Amino acid sequence: MLRSILKRQIDGFERAWSYDASYMRDLLAASVPSFLRFSLVTGLPDRRAAPAAALAAAGIVGTLAEDCGPCTQISTDMARASGVSGQVLRAILAGDLAAMGPEAALAYQFARASLARDMEAADPLRDEIVRRWGQKGLVAIALSLTTARMYPTLKYALGHGKTCSR
């Protein structure tokens, strides 16, 4: 019964976002408990702890690092639905720091420095994030970056990387 409810939720998710979630179906078919635990990942970042544009920037940087076009598209669509403007999202995707605004630019630079393990660049950016939004904001941005990378990684690991494109 639970499996059929979850299948319908996946169906609705696919329709709502025009997204191929077949990797989610494979995960669900293999293990309902694993599917449920993985589903919790989306809710890890506290979306009130930092501005939506900053969270979007960190998430998109993480998704782009995994080179997954559909995941980048859904991340962008979800950020747009959360109120991030199309102009800011286009700037994030283009890496245009001046056009993305200060909140997104800070998170964007921090996410890129973190992925590059460039602590010389990341440390002052982290300090600025904490100054602006506190430790909760830093954690939300870090979780946005981290969780964004999990989806394309899972897709590739389960054999669904063929649906990914630049």
FENURWO-V785841 format. One record per backbone hydrogen bond with DSSP energy under -1.0 kcal/mol. NH is the residue of the N-H (numbers start at 1). CO is the residue of the C=O. E is the energy in kcal/mol with one decimal. If there is no record, write none. Layout:
BEGIN
nh:NH co:CO e:E
nh:NH co:CO e:E
END
This chain:
BEGIN
nh:5 co:1 e:-2.0
nh:6 co:2 e:-2.7
nh:7 co:3 e:-2.3
nh:8 co:4 e:-1.9
nh:9 co:5 e:-1.9
nh:10 co:6 e:-2.2
nh:11 co:7 e:-2.5
nh:12 co:8 e:-2.5
nh:13 co:9 e:-2.4
nh:14 co:10 e:-2.7
nh:15 co:11 e:-2.3
nh:16 co:12 e:-2.8
nh:17 co:13 e:-2.0
nh:18 co:14 e:-1.2
nh:19 co:14 e:-1.2
nh:25 co:21 e:-1.5
nh:26 co:22 e:-2.1
nh:27 co:23 e:-2.0
nh:28 co:24 e:-2.7
nh:29 co:25 e:-2.8
nh:30 co:26 e:-1.9
nh:31 co:27 e:-2.4
nh:35 co:31 e:-2.4
nh:36 co:32 e:-2.7
nh:37 co:33 e:-2.4
nh:38 co:34 e:-2.9
nh:39 co:35 e:-2.5
nh:41 co:38 e:-1.7
nh:44 co:41 e:-1.9
nh:49 co:46 e:-1.8
nh:55 co:51 e:-2.2
nh:56 co:52 e:-2.6
nh:57 co:53 e:-2.3
nh:58 co:54 e:-2.3
nh:59 co:55 e:-2.4
nh:60 co:56 e:-2.9
nh:61 co:57 e:-2.4
nh:62 co:58 e:-2.1
nh:63 co:59 e:-2.4
nh:64 co:60 e:-3.0
nh:65 co:61 e:-1.7
nh:66 co:63 e:-1.1
nh:67 co:64 e:-1.5
nh:69 co:165 e:-2.8
nh:72 co:68 e:-2.2
nh:73 co:69 e:-2.6
nh:74 co:70 e:-2.4
nh:75 co:71 e:-2.2
nh:76 co:72 e:-2.3
nh:77 co:73 e:-2.8
nh:78 co:74 e:-2.7
nh:79 co:75 e:-2.1
nh:80 co:76 e:-2.4
nh:81 co:77 e:-2.2
nh:82 co:78 e:-1.3
nh:83 co:80 e:-1.5
nh:84 co:79 e:-2.3
nh:89 co:85 e:-2.3
nh:90 co:86 e:-2.7
nh:91 co:87 e:-1.9
nh:92 co:88 e:-2.5
nh:93 co:89 e:-2.6
nh:94 co:90 e:-1.9
nh:95 co:91 e:-1.1
nh:96 co:91 e:-2.4
nh:97 co:95 e:-1.3
nh:100 co:96 e:-1.5
nh:105 co:101 e:-2.6
nh:106 co:102 e:-2.0
nh:107 co:103 e:-1.8
nh:108 co:104 e:-3.0
nh:109 co:105 e:-2.6
nh:110 co:106 e:-2.3
nh:111 co:107 e:-2.9
nh:112 co:108 e:-2.4
nh:113 co:109 e:-2.6
nh:114 co:110 e:-2.6
nh:115 co:111 e:-2.5
nh:116 co:112 e:-1.8
nh:117 co:114 e:-1.2
nh:118 co:113 e:-2.7
nh:119 co:117 e:-1.2
nh:122 co:118 e:-2.9
nh:123 co:119 e:-2.6
nh:125 co:121 e:-1.0
nh:126 co:122 e:-3.1
nh:127 co:123 e:-2.3
nh:128 co:124 e:-1.9
nh:129 co:125 e:-2.4
nh:130 co:126 e:-2.6
nh:131 co:127 e:-2.3
nh:132 co:128 e:-2.4
nh:133 co:129 e:-3.3
nh:134 co:130 e:-1.9
nh:137 co:133 e:-1.1
nh:138 co:134 e:-1.9
nh:139 co:135 e:-2.6
nh:140 co:136 e:-2.4
nh:141 co:137 e:-2.4
nh:142 co:138 e:-2.8
nh:143 co:139 e:-2.8
nh:144 co:140 e:-2.1
nh:145 co:141 e:-2.2
nh:146 co:142 e:-2.4
nh:147 co:143 e:-3.0
nh:148 co:144 e:-1.5
nh:153 co:149 e:-1.5
nh:154 co:150 e:-2.7
nh:155 co:151 e:-2.5
nh:156 co:152 e:-2.6
nh:157 co:153 e:-2.6
nh:158 co:154 e:-2.4
nh:159 co:156 e:-1.4
nh:160 co:155 e:-3.3
nh:163 co:160 e:-1.6
nh:164 co:161 e:-1.4
END
